[in-house]
């Protein structure tokens, strides 16, 4: 099962998905690139969804902490 959320509080992140069965966060950036962050806890999905600035949360808590795999 996947959870999907459109991000409206970021100029760099378009939408996010979380795949429960894979513990993977997916982020589609406004540039058109999509990345998977495997072994990323669902709490990051929730925090991105609820952040005042999704981009700021991404940079401080995900970008340099979790391995990224470019999908598209």
N, C-alpha and C positions, 0 to 999 in steps of 0.2 A: 504494500500500500504506500502511496505517496501523498504528501501534503504539499499544496501549492499556494503561494501567496505573491501577489503583485506588490512591488515596493513603490511607494509614492513619496517617500521622504529621502530620496537619494538621486543624485544626477548620474551616478556611475553604476548603480545596480538596478536592473529592470525587474527581475522576479527571482524567487527562490523556491526550491522544492526540497523536501526531505523524504528520503526513502527509508522507511522503518526497517524493512527486511534486510537492508544493506548497511544501516547506520551511516548513510552518506548524505551529505548536504550538497545540493546543486545550486550554483549561482549563475544566472545569466546576466552579463554586464551589458550596459547600454551600447558598448562598442560592438556587440554581436557575439562576443566570445562567451562560451559556457565552460565552466569548470566543475569538476566533482571533487569533494573533500571527504575521502573515506575515513571511517573511524572517527567521525565528528559527532559529538553528542547532540541529541535532539534539542537540548537547551540552547545551543547556538542558533538553531532555526527560530525558536521562540524569541530569543533575545533580538535577533535581526528584525523579526516581524514587529516587535514592540519598541524598538530603539527610536529615540528622538532623531538620530541620524544613523541610518543603516550603514552608510559608507564609513563613518567614524568607528562604529562597532566592528565592522569587518577588518579595518586596518589595525585596530588595537587587539582584537581577540582571535582572529582567524588567519589572516594573511600570512604571517610569519610563524604561526604555531602549527598549522595543519598542512600536510602535503596536498598539493593541488595537481589534478590531472586534467589537462585541457581536452574537452570533448568536441567542441566546434569552434 
